Amino acid sequence: MGPMMMTTATETEQPSQQNAQQNGHSDPRSQLEDTIDNLLIKIWEIMVQLNDYNPNPDQKWVLSHTLSDLAVCFDDIHKLQEKIKHIEVPLEVIEYIDEGRNPDKFMMDYVEEVTEESASMNVKNEAIKDFSNLLLEQLQESFPEQTDFYKQCQSSKSTTTNGH
């Protein structure tokens, strides 16, 4: 039930992944994600196999086969590198990962920060609109003719910008 079963299960997964890559069913980025997932599985399998390692021929063969699969994963990643050239990862994300933190948490924090900044900008925009309306009212009381002319100019400008 040990390492031999794991190898058999992943052997059935690998041909389907290679077929998807050869048939072009997924984009290179998805292929890279799948290959990295497969690489992580192989590394985990090797760790388990080395933990229970006995130098008998069956386990040597299983470990050798898993190491070969690992080499194939690295080769697949190298081949996919040519297809995916312009992936830019912000330095902050790399530093976040280097600190041992989860990049998904970074993304959640970033989205939260952008949402808060957007809400703040909306409040500022509303304050500017309110100030503009108040100023226009005050101008209407003090300079009615000029304000009417300004309003006419603004309405004609808005109709021309809307394609009329």
Residue, then its C-alpha position, 0 to 999 in steps of 0.5 A: m500500500g505504501p510508495m508503490m500505490m502512490t506511484t501508480a496513482t500519479e502515473t495515471e495522472q501524468p499521461s493525461q496531463q501530457n495529452a492535455q499539453q500536446n493537444g493544446h487543451s489548456d493555455p501555457r499558464s495552466q500547463l505550468e500550474d499543473t506541472i508545478d502541482n505535479l512537481l510538488i506531488k513528486i517531491w512529497e512522494i520522494m520525501v515519503q519514500l525516503n522516510d520509509y526507505n529500505p534498500n530492497p530492489d522494489q523500493k530502489w526501483v520505485l524511488s528511481h522511477t519517482l526521481s525520473d518523474l521529478a526530472v521530467c517535471f523539471d524538463d516540462i517546466h523548462k519547456l514551458q518557460e519558452k511559451i511564457k515569457h512575460i509573467e511579471v511578479p511584483l517584488e513585494v510578492i517575492e519578498y512576502i513569499d521569502e518571508g515564509r508568508n502565504p501569497d494568497k494572504f498578500m493578494m487578500d490584503y492588497v485587494e482590501e487595501v485597494t477597496e479601502e482606497s477606492a472607498s476613500m476616493n469615492v468619499k473625496n469625489e462626493a465632497i468635491k461634487d457637494f462643494s461644486n454644487l454649493l459653490l454654484e448655488q452661491l455664485q447663482e445668488s451673487f452673479p446670476e447672469q454669469t452663472d446662467f451663461y456658465k450653465q448653458c456652456q456646461s450643458s452644450k459641452s455635455t451634449t457635444t461630448n455625448g456625441h450629439 
